[in-house]
């Protein structure tokens, strides 16, 4: 197995562990995963081709749809309300 696919599998494990953290502690590791994903996906695509990129995007986009929509709305100048946390 190649290095990009091993790092991709580790990225998935790190994302799952981050999702298990309390919401207030997910920000820093979540942003690190969000920034690392395009680099990792590009490396996978360059090494193995576009079908592996498509599979990686199918895994990445649903996990980060809310942060990506938030950043896209802010970039377009539209209101981007922050979702409320769970009630205590």
Phi, psi and omega in degrees: 000146185272163181300317180298322180288324176296315178294326175297318177295320177294325177298318180296318178296317178297322178295320179294319178293322178296321180295337179277349179287158172299151187306320183290342180258005181273345189297305185295308179294328178295318177293322177297318178293321179296321179284328181282334186300312181297323178294314180296318179295321177296320179294318177297316180296319181293323183279319190243350177103174187291331178299323178289327174296317179299317177296319178296319178294323177295334177274323187283312188298316179295328181290328186243028184296318182292313177296322179294319176296321179298311181292325178293317178297317179295321180294327179274359179080016178267158177295136180233082181294142177275128180295147179285149178283173179293149179289146179259000000 
